[in-house]
Structure formats: C-alpha cells, structure tokens
Amino acid sequence: MKPLVLLLASALPSLAADCAALANLKLPATTITSAQTIAPGAFTPPTPGRGPNPFAPLPAFCRVTATLAPSADSDIKIEVWLPESNWNGKFEAVGNGGWAGTITYPALATALARGYATASTDTGHATPGGAFALGHPEKLVDFGYRAVHEMTVQAKSLIANYYGNQAKRAYWNGCSTGGRQGLMSAQRYPADFDGIIAGAPANYMSHLQPWSLWVPMAVHQTEASYIPPAKYPIIHKAVLDACDALDGVRDGVIEDPTRCHFDPKTIECRGPDATSCLTAPQVEAARKIYSPMTNPRTGLQLFPALEPGSEMGWTGLAGPQPMAIPVDTFKYMVHNDPNWDWKTIDFDKDVAATEKLFAPIIDAVNPNLTPFFSHGGKLLLYHGWNDQLIAPRNSIQYFDSVRYTLGTAKTLDGMRLYMVPGMAHCNGGDGTGTFDVVANLERWVEQGQAPDTIVASRTNPTRTRPLCQWPKVAVYSGTGSTDDAANFTCKVVP
Ligand SMILES: [Ca+2]
C-alpha cells in the first residue's frame, strides 16, 4: 500500500494544474470566487481567534472559495482545500454544528493536516442562529440537505481538475449537525461517500427541537422547580454513588446508564431547602429530565431523555435560559413569529407542526440504508453517554430502526454504533473520549477490516479503555490497572 501512495504523491506535481487556474473552471450553478496557493502556515480565518494561530502548522495548499446557487434564493459558500504535496489521494468533507452559518475551518485544518483534500460549507447562510430561514424556505432546504450535496459534487470536480485524478475515496466526518448531515448523505445521496462518520447526530430534528424545550420546561414549570446549577454536583455525586460501581469499577463513569435506575427522591430535603438536597418540586423536575418526552394527549414516547451521569452538563438545556437553537426553530421556521414565547409550547400540536415542516427536508431518519450499503458504503456512528444536548438513546433508536428494517447481519455489514461512556456532546467529559474513528473507518472501507473494539483514551487521569460496539460494554477482568484497556473485554452483559 505504502509504495503506491509514495509513487502517487511523487507523480502528482507534474500532473497537477496550477491552483490559480481553477478560478477559470466552469462548474454547474457555481461561481468560483477565488483560487490561490496558501504558503505553509500563512492561513488565517476571516475572524481570527485570540492567542497563537492554530492554523500555523498547516502545509501549503490550494484554497478554493466558491458560491453555489442551486435555487434562485440560494447563496451557499463553500471552501475546498487541496494539499499541494503529499495528497493521500482521498477526499474528506467535514460537517457543521448548530444552525451552521460558517465554514468549519478547524475541521478543514485537521483533514488537510492528515493529507486529505477537504471541503466545508456554511450551508447557505452567513449568520448564526435560525433567523436565516424566516421567509426563505429554499434556504432551509439548503441547510437541510442541498448545500452538503452540492458542495460534495463540486469539490469532487475541483479535486479531479487540480490533481488530474479523481479522489479514490470520499469520506464524511461530522458530529451533531455534522452527524445529521452524514446520515442525510447516506439516506438521500448514497453515492456521495464511501465512508461516513456520524457523531451524536441531530438527525431527528422534528423531535429533538421540541425536546430541547421539554427539558427547560421541566425546570421552569414554576419558580420552585428550577434547579440551581450549584446543586448539579450533589445530584451527580448521588448518581455515581448509586450507579458507578454497577459496572465493577468505581471510576466516576457509568459504562451502561441503561442499568442505572436513580431516583432523585433519594436526595430530597428532609428539612428546609439546602444546597445539599433537592426540594420536592426540584425532585419532580429532575425526574422529568431523566424521562423521555411524551405526547401529553396520547402518552406516546417522542424522544429519549438525558442519562444519569450527564448532570454536570445540565446548564446546556436546563440552565437559566433555553438554548437559542430550539427557540429559533419555532420562531423562524415553524411559527414564523419572532415574538413567539417558548413557554407556550404544546408537545402535541407543536411536535406535529415541526414534523410536517422538517420530515421532508431536515430529518434524517430513513432506516433503509440499502442503497448506501450496496455500493460498499460504511457508516460509523458514535454517541457519548453523558451527552448534555442530544439524548444518547436517539442514536440507539436509529441503529435499531436500521436493524429492524434490514436485519442484524446486513446492518452490521455496513454500520457500527459505539456508545462512549462518560463522554459529553461530541467530545470531552469524564470518559475516554479520544479515539481515532477516521483510521477505523478507513481500514473498514479500504481493507475490508470491520472495526470491532476501538481503544479510547483520556488524560488527567491518564486512562485507556476499550470502546465497545453497542450493545457490548467494557467489562473489567478483575486484575491489573483499571486505567489500562488491556484489562477489559467487550461483552454483552446479560
Ligand atoms: Ca464505573
């Protein structure tokens, strides 16, 4: 394998067109706005952060910027970064977060540093928040699925023109909104990618967004039901006291929260309110946070809940104010009313209205991945059990929906799910949240070596742990360091 890559890399400079010439390329519904060589370390993003430039270590690359207009109201910005030397022959597109509205420069830099030609889009609007959609239904379609697909098609053309060769593989790598974009590609444009990484996917948007107000409603029902963030540590401690050791290792991480049946009533104040206990209304609020969103009329479960262990991240949804993302959903998309009051949400009618709008263009819940799998496409899904913004069982539910539709054997032939104990939304948290999904996906796509156990790590404390394919969990052998992955095996625990 290696000699071929070296041969390819050494042969490329003579074949490659020069970067500036790409500006003259004619691509459908595309205006190339610039194509220029960026010298090693010379890139700075349009809004540079404070401190040292994180892009300083980048090698020389050809930076192409373009505007795509697949509809009359479209204004999709894309950037395609092409390594000038040592191209690995592959393409990796990268995803967005939240409502997007910016090119994901850090992810472009990571992909470029690994030798990929890479691309990112702002998804068709250049402002943060959801106001872009008010009166612009075509821009919502661009956000939903069109921008990523159009970017992918034009990026592949730019790559072929620059190097004189097609990319031999195309990958997607994204988390959160980026996870949704990955699943959308697998479902709607199955030929776009050979391998897709979808982390903590926001794929069931029509239910995720109302649920993102369900949690705030639990704590803002009355003034008395609000749980001050100063109390999160005592809830977290009580949860760990009850459930940390269920997996055999007291390490501050619950390997499988589905086995933890913690009742906040156990820390209810016996006397007056204190920071060491919860009042009766706070107990009810916490119980609601741990419970799925249901339809108040039918009792039907609509979206899973935050898990025991996630408490230290509760300011995300259960803090003083709800997140802007769900509020914007209803203000600018569902109700077209910038003055809409989030406390008026109706978990029957408003869920139905969101479904009507989002199901055809934003949701990525189609379980039929046969078209993607049948050309050899591989999908690697991961989700942190301590995710504070997207209920982790949403990923299990999608995985199960594919299994029910295609059967277990066919599903595992093309898809793997890893639930990451202790990890927060997309990264961070108390677990071993560092692992190389890209390398595992590539071995699967390129060498037919399906990922099984993935070794994950963290620092402070330094620890490695096997990451197991759901529904397996890491089980300690009983001897040796609990900070060493070698002393654990992945098993289905009965
Ligand atoms: Ca544990």
Residues whose N, C-alpha, C, O or C-beta is under 5 A from the ligand:
A	BS01	CA	D244 A245 D247 V249 R250 D251 G252 V253 I254 E255
